[in-house]
Amino acid sequence: MKVTLITGTAMALALGASAASAGSHLDTTGWPESFTVGTASQGGTYFAYGSGWANLVAEELGLSGGGEVTGGPMQNMALVHTGDAQFGMTTMGPAAESLQGTNPIAPGLQMTNACAMFPMYQTPFSVTALSSSGITSIADIPDGAKIGFGPAGSTSDTYFPRMMEELGVNFERRNGGWSDLGGQLQDGLLDVIAFAAGVPVPAVSQLEVQTDVNIIEFTEDEQASILAAFPVSEFAIASDTYTTLEADARSVSMWNFAIANCDLPETFVNAVVDIVMSDNERMVGIHKAARSTLPENWDKNGVLKWHPGAAAWFKENAGAEIPDDMIHGM
């Protein structure tokens, strides 16, 4: 479902002029005159990060482009696979399910026309409650608690309920955009929000300004149980991520990658990757999660085939050893 489009600042520039801004040596044959990046709900990291790099690319290449509000990684895989969005963002778990044909948006459809483009960041799984609730640990979550898991079909909604069940939590499931769920938590309509999003999560940062919250970490045993049951890695949310934290918070995470429709021209995708990956300081200015948007993290993708234009960039600039059978069309 297409809801909102945040357009780039260079919409008025024609494609012919973009060759000059991108470099007159580029072959722009077949390049689209506009593009969209599938993100997620407003108030989440995907929306802020995705709209940011979309606008950056639009400005640098002289195209019309921007971030589109979507249901998150599962829907982004579907939109990019079909070509309804040129680009998108996904986590490795939903990507694997989409390739296997178990994406709930289109059961049975193997979404093999969505290709890896560049590494973004890790998505930590974290829990937030109001301080007034008295919930300071997973064990404190009351029986039948109303928990917001984010947009339906998102990474959080796909995996966090299973994690809570693994940890023995009995809950009522709620879905919605992160900003909406933050408002419901503040109004007492939810007991807990279970976030899976790059940090800092805008909705949590906003809550900190408006009220007192508890950011709840996993115990060592809880972390070990989740690591054994799900495709995630150890992670620590740094203490300087939120004003509420006084020490690093134990968590788990899943890698996120930008994806491209595999049929896009190689030169176009190569140019987009170059803009995003060549200046990390500029990306961090868009969102702090981009501190992990580094060339050396190309190897965090073991699921999706690479777009040839992206593979060429990482081979040339990061010494990536990407086998041919992991590159689309080879």
C-alpha positions in Angstrom: 0.0 0.0 0.0 1.5 3.3 -1.1 0.8 6.0 1.5 3.4 8.8 1.6 6.2 9.8 -0.8 9.0 12.1 0.4 10.4 13.5 -2.7 14.0 14.7 -3.4 14.9 18.3 -3.8 16.1 18.0 -7.4 12.8 16.9 -9.0 12.9 19.6 -11.6 16.2 18.4 -13.2 15.9 16.3 -16.3 17.6 13.0 -16.7 19.8 14.5 -19.4 21.2 16.9 -16.9 21.9 14.1 -14.4 24.7 12.8 -16.5 26.6 16.0 -15.8 26.1 15.8 -12.1 26.9 12.1 -11.9 29.8 12.4 -14.3 29.5 12.7 -18.1 31.3 9.4 -18.6 28.3 7.5 -17.2 26.1 5.6 -19.6 22.6 6.6 -18.4 20.8 4.4 -21.0 17.7 3.0 -19.4 17.9 5.0 -16.2 14.5 5.8 -14.7 13.5 9.5 -14.5 12.3 8.9 -11.0 12.5 6.3 -8.3 11.0 5.3 -4.9 12.6 3.6 -1.9 10.3 1.4 0.1 10.8 2.2 3.8 8.3 1.5 6.6 6.0 3.5 9.0 6.7 7.0 10.0 8.4 7.3 13.4 10.6 4.3 12.7 14.3 4.2 11.6 13.5 2.8 8.1 11.5 5.9 7.3 14.1 8.4 8.5 17.1 6.5 7.1 15.4 5.5 3.8 14.0 8.9 3.0 17.3 10.4 3.8 19.4 8.4 1.4 16.7 8.6 -1.2 16.8 12.4 -1.1 20.6 12.3 -1.2 20.6 10.1 -4.3 17.9 12.2 -6.0 19.9 15.4 -5.4 23.2 13.9 -6.5 21.9 12.3 -9.7 19.4 15.0 -10.6 16.4 12.7 -10.5 13.0 12.8 -8.8 13.0 10.3 -5.9 12.1 9.8 -2.3 11.1 7.4 0.4 7.7 5.7 0.4 5.8 4.7 3.5 5.2 0.9 3.4 4.5 -2.0 5.7 8.3 -2.7 6.1 10.7 -5.4 5.0 8.2 -8.0 3.9 6.3 -5.5 1.7 9.5 -3.9 0.5 10.6 -7.3 -0.8 7.4 -7.7 -2.7 7.4 -4.1 -4.1 11.0 -4.3 -5.3 10.5 -7.8 -6.7 7.6 -6.7 -8.9 9.2 -3.4 -9.8 6.6 -1.3 -8.1 9.5 0.3 -6.2 13.0 0.5 -7.6 14.6 0.3 -4.2 13.7 -0.9 -0.7 15.1 -1.9 2.6 14.9 -5.3 4.3 16.3 -7.4 7.0 17.9 -10.8 6.4 15.2 -12.9 8.0 12.3 -11.5 5.9 14.6 -11.6 2.8 15.2 -15.3 3.4 11.5 -16.0 3.9 10.7 -14.1 0.7 13.1 -16.1 -1.4 11.6 -19.3 0.0 8.1 -18.2 -0.9 6.8 -17.8 2.6 6.4 -14.1 2.6 2.8 -13.6 3.9 2.1 -10.9 1.4 2.3 -13.3 -1.5 2.5 -16.9 -0.2 4.2 -19.3 -2.7 5.8 -16.5 -4.7 9.6 -16.7 -4.6 10.8 -13.1 -4.7 14.0 -13.7 -6.6 14.0 -10.4 -8.5 15.0 -8.3 -5.4 18.8 -8.0 -5.3 21.2 -6.9 -2.5 22.5 -3.3 -3.0 24.4 -2.2 0.1 24.7 -3.0 3.9 22.8 -0.6 6.1 22.9 -1.4 9.8 21.9 -3.9 12.4 18.4 -3.9 13.8 18.4 -4.4 17.5 15.4 -5.9 19.3 14.5 -3.8 22.3 11.6 -3.3 24.7 10.3 0.0 26.1 7.8 0.6 28.8 6.7 3.7 30.8 8.7 4.0 34.1 5.3 4.4 35.8 4.4 0.8 34.8 7.1 -0.6 37.1 8.2 -2.9 34.2 12.0 -3.1 34.4 12.6 -6.6 32.9 11.1 -9.1 30.6 10.0 -11.1 33.7 8.1 -8.1 34.9 5.8 -8.0 31.9 2.4 -9.0 33.3 0.3 -11.9 32.0 -1.9 -10.8 29.1 0.1 -7.5 28.6 -0.8 -5.5 25.6 2.3 -5.3 23.5 2.8 -3.2 20.3 5.0 -5.0 17.8 5.0 -2.5 15.0 3.4 -2.6 11.6 1.9 -5.9 10.5 4.4 -7.9 8.5 7.4 -5.9 9.7 10.6 -7.5 11.0 9.5 -6.7 14.5 6.0 -8.1 14.0 7.4 -11.2 12.3 10.0 -12.2 14.9 9.4 -10.4 18.2 6.2 -12.2 19.1 8.0 -15.5 18.6 10.8 -14.3 20.8 8.4 -13.3 23.5 6.8 -16.7 23.4 10.2 -18.3 23.6 10.8 -16.3 26.8 7.5 -17.4 28.2 5.6 -14.1 27.9 1.9 -14.3 27.5 0.6 -11.2 25.7 -2.1 -9.6 23.5 -0.7 -8.6 20.2 -1.1 -5.0 18.8 0.1 -3.6 15.5 0.6 -0.1 14.2 3.1 2.5 13.1 5.8 3.3 15.6 4.6 6.8 16.2 1.1 5.6 16.8 2.2 2.9 19.2 4.3 5.4 21.1 1.2 7.6 21.6 -0.8 4.5 22.8 2.0 3.6 25.3 1.9 7.1 26.6 -1.9 7.1 26.9 -1.8 3.8 28.8 -3.4 1.8 26.0 -0.3 -0.4 25.7 1.9 -1.9 28.4 5.0 -2.4 26.3 6.4 -1.7 22.9 8.7 -4.3 21.4 10.9 -2.5 18.9 12.9 -4.0 16.1 14.5 -0.9 14.4 17.8 0.8 14.0 18.8 2.9 17.0 18.0 5.5 18.0 14.4 4.7 17.2 12.8 8.1 16.6 9.6 7.1 18.5 11.7 6.2 21.6 13.7 9.4 21.4 10.4 11.3 21.3 9.0 9.4 24.2 12.1 10.3 26.3 11.4 13.9 25.7 7.7 13.7 26.8 7.8 11.2 29.7 10.0 8.8 31.7 10.6 5.4 30.1 12.4 2.2 30.8 14.5 0.7 28.0 14.6 -3.0 29.0 17.5 -5.2 28.2 17.6 -9.0 27.9 19.3 -11.0 30.7 22.2 -13.2 29.6 20.0 -16.3 29.8 17.2 -14.6 27.8 19.8 -13.5 25.1 21.2 -17.0 24.9 17.7 -18.5 24.4 16.9 -16.1 21.6 20.3 -16.6 19.9 19.7 -20.4 19.9 16.2 -20.1 18.4 16.4 -17.2 15.8 18.7 -15.9 13.0 20.1 -13.1 15.1 23.4 -12.0 16.6 24.6 -10.6 19.9 24.2 -6.8 20.1 24.7 -4.1 22.7 22.7 -0.8 22.5 25.3 1.8 23.4 24.6 3.9 26.5 24.9 7.1 24.5 22.0 6.1 22.2 19.3 7.3 24.6 19.4 9.7 27.5 17.5 7.0 29.6 20.4 4.5 29.4 23.1 4.6 32.0 25.0 1.6 30.6 25.0 -0.5 27.4 21.9 -2.6 27.1 22.1 -6.3 26.2 20.2 -7.1 23.0 20.2 -9.2 19.8 20.1 -7.9 16.2 19.5 -8.7 12.6 21.3 -7.1 9.6 19.5 -4.8 7.2 20.3 -4.3 3.5 19.2 -2.0 0.9 17.7 -3.8 -2.1 17.2 -3.0 -5.8 15.1 -4.5 -8.5 17.4 -6.8 -10.3 16.4 -5.5 -13.7 17.6 -1.9 -13.0 20.6 -0.8 -15.2 24.0 -1.8 -13.8 25.4 1.8 -14.2 22.4 3.2 -12.3 22.7 1.0 -9.3 26.5 1.4 -9.3 26.1 5.2 -9.2 23.6 4.9 -6.3 25.8 2.6 -4.3 28.8 5.0 -4.9 26.8 8.0 -3.5 25.7 6.1 -0.4 28.9 4.2 0.4 31.6 6.8 -0.5 30.9 9.3 2.3 29.9 7.7 5.6 30.0 11.0 7.5 27.3 12.3 5.3 25.2 9.2 5.9 25.6 9.4 9.7 24.3 13.0 9.4 21.1 11.4 8.0 20.8 8.9 10.8 23.2 7.6 13.4 22.4 4.0 12.5 24.5 4.6 9.4 27.7 4.3 11.4 27.5 0.7 10.2 26.8 1.6 6.6 30.4 0.7 5.7 32.0 -1.0 2.7 33.6 -3.7 4.8 30.1 -4.9 5.9 29.3 -6.2 2.4 30.0 -9.7 3.8 26.9 -9.6 6.1 24.7 -10.7 3.2 24.5 -14.4 2.9 21.0 -14.5 1.6 20.3 -12.3 -1.4 22.0 -12.4 -4.8 23.8 -9.1 -5.5 22.8 -6.7 -8.2 25.6 -6.7 -10.7 26.1 -3.0 -10.4 26.4 -3.2 -6.6 28.7 -6.3 -6.8 31.0 -4.4 -9.2 31.3 -1.5 -6.7 32.1 -3.6 -3.7 34.7 -5.7 -5.7 36.4 -2.5 -6.9 36.2 -0.4 -3.7 36.0 -2.9 -0.8 38.0 -5.9 -2.2 34.8 -7.9 -1.9 35.2 -11.5 -2.9 31.6 -12.1 -4.2 31.3 -15.5 -6.0 29.6 -15.5 -9.4 26.7 -17.6 -8.1 25.8 -14.9 -5.7 25.5 -12.2 -8.4 22.2 -11.9 -10.3 22.5 -13.1 -13.9 25.8 -14.8 -13.6 
